[in-house]
Amino acid sequence: MNLEALLSARLSAAFAAVAGGDVDPAVRRSQHADFQSGAALPLARRLGRAPREIAAEAVARADLAGVADAEVSGPGFVNLTVADELIADLANAVAADPRLGVPVTGKPETVVVDYSAPNVAKEMHVGNLRSTVIGDAAARLLEWQGNTVIRANHLGDWGTPFGMLIEHLVDLGDTGEGSLADLTAFYQAARVKFDADPEFKRRAQLRVVALQSGDPQTLALWRRLVDASQRYLLTIYDLLGVSLTAADFAGESSYHDQLDSVVAELDAKGLLRVSDGALCAFPAGFTGRDGEPLPLIVRKGDGGYGYAATDLAALRHRVRTLGATRMLYLVGSPQRTHFQLVFAVAREAGWLPGGVSAEHVEFGSILGPDGRMLRTRAGGTVQLAELLDEAVQRACALAAAKTPDLDRAALARVGRQVGTGAIKYADLCTDRRSDYVFDWDRMLALTGNTGPYLQYAYARISSIFRRAGEDAAPGPVAVTEAPERALALELIGFAPVLAEAGRTLDFHRLTGYLYGLATAFSAFYEKCPVLSAPPAVRASRLALCDLTARTLRQGLDLLGIATPDRL
Ligand code: ARG
C-alpha cells in the first residue's frame, strides 16, 4: 500500500469518528510537513465547531503509532511527519519491486487512444506535435498500468484536397513518384495550380467525385499518395521515438463504408433533421451564441460526408467492434465544441452506454517568441522534420561540449535522444490546456525543469555505478541524514503520481514529480558521499541511487524519453 493511502485510511477513520460520517481526509504532500490534511476546515462549517478543535480531536483519535507524528497547525491543518522506519521499509519494498511499487490496475480497460492524426499529403507540421507527444505518453502509461491500449492514428486521408493532389500527380506523369518525396512542395504546387488555373480546378473537382464514387484508377492514384504519406510519417515517428506503427493507421477513409449506416441508424432513432439542405443532429443542451440549437452536420447538402460523420462512425466502431471502454481524443482545444457535439449525439444514439467514457484530452498551442502561433522567419508553417533536425544538432553540440570523449556513433545517438527528449519534455511539462512558448535555450538547458536536466541526473547516477566497480551491490536502505530521508520520501511517491496521471492525463504532474526527485537526488548527492562511506552506509546510499535511477528511467520512458547512460 502506498503511504498516501495508508495515511488517508488512518485519518479518515479518525475524522469519521469525530464527524459521525464518511470524510475524505484530503491528505496531500506539503511544504510544511511530509503530508498535510485540511479536512477539519470544511468540517468545521458543517459541525459548527472550531476547526482546530476538530483537528485536535482527530489527531487524538487517529491510530498513527509507527506511522506518523501528527500535529495541529495554522487554522486547523493536521501536519503529518512520517516515521523514519516506515519510510525506510517502504523504500526497501519499492526497491525490491521491478514495478517500483506501481500496481497493475485491478480494473483493466480497453482504451482507444486517438492521436497524432495529421492530414495526409501535407507534411507533418508543428501543429501535429502536441497530439503526437501527449498521446504517446498516454498510450504508454495506460498500457504500463495494465490496460489494453489500441492506438488509433485517425489520419485525414480523405476529402476534397485529394482532388487537386491526384490531378497534380496525373499531370506530373512518370516523374510523379519522385516528386512525392517532398510532400510539402507537392502540396503547395498543387495548391498554386488550383488557385490560378480554372481548368485545373474543374478537373480537381471532377476527381473528387470520381474518388467518392470509387473509380478504380482514381483510387489507385489516391492509394499512392496515402502510401507515400504513411512512409514519411513512419520516419518521423521513428526519429521522434513515438510508438505508433504502420498497424495503427486508421484514417478517415477506413470509415467510409460505414457512413451510410451511421446516417440510417441516427435517422431511425429520429435524431436527424434537414437544415439548410444538410442533414443535421441537434443534441439537447447545445445552443450557439444566438441562442439557436447547435447543429452537428452529418451529411452535407451535396450528399457528401464530412469530419463529423466520420467521427461518429469511428466512435461507434471503437465501442461496438473494438470493445473500447474508454476513448481518448488527443486534439487541440479549438475542436472542443466538435467533440462535445459528437459525444452528445453518440450518447443520444445509444453508442456510448454507461461504463464507456469518451474524453477530449485537449491542449493549447505552441507559440513563437512573439507570443503568436509558431512560424518560420518567412512566416510559413514550421515543418516538424526541420524542427527535429535542429533539436538534434543543438543537442549534439551540447553533448559534445559536456562529454568530449563520446565517439561519433555515441554522439549521434545521444544527440538524438537529448534533442527529441528536450522537445517532448518541453511539451509535457506545462499544463496541457495552456499555450506555451517554444524556446530552444530554455528547453535545452541543463538546469531547471527540462528533459536534459533529468537525463543528466540519470547519467550522473550511471557514472556512480561505473566508478563503484566490483563493489556496487545496493543494500538495505536506512534513512539517517535529512537528505536521505527527503530522497526516500520522494521515491516512495511514484505510484500515486502515476495513478493520478492515468486518470487526468495531466503529464505536467509526472514531470513535476520527476523534477522534484532529481532535485532531491542532487541535494542528497551533495551532502551524502556514496562511494567513500563506510560499507553499510555505502550500500544503503547505493540503493537510493539505484532506485532513483530506475524511477527516473521508468518515468521518462512513460513520457517517451530515453535515458542515455552518458551525456
Ligand atoms: N486530422 C485532424 C486535424 O488535423 C485531427 C483528427 C483528430 N481525431 C479525430 N478523431 N477527429 O485537425
Residues whose N, C-alpha, C, O or C-beta is under 5 A from the ligand:
A	BS01	LIG	D114 A117 P118 N119 H154 G156 V331
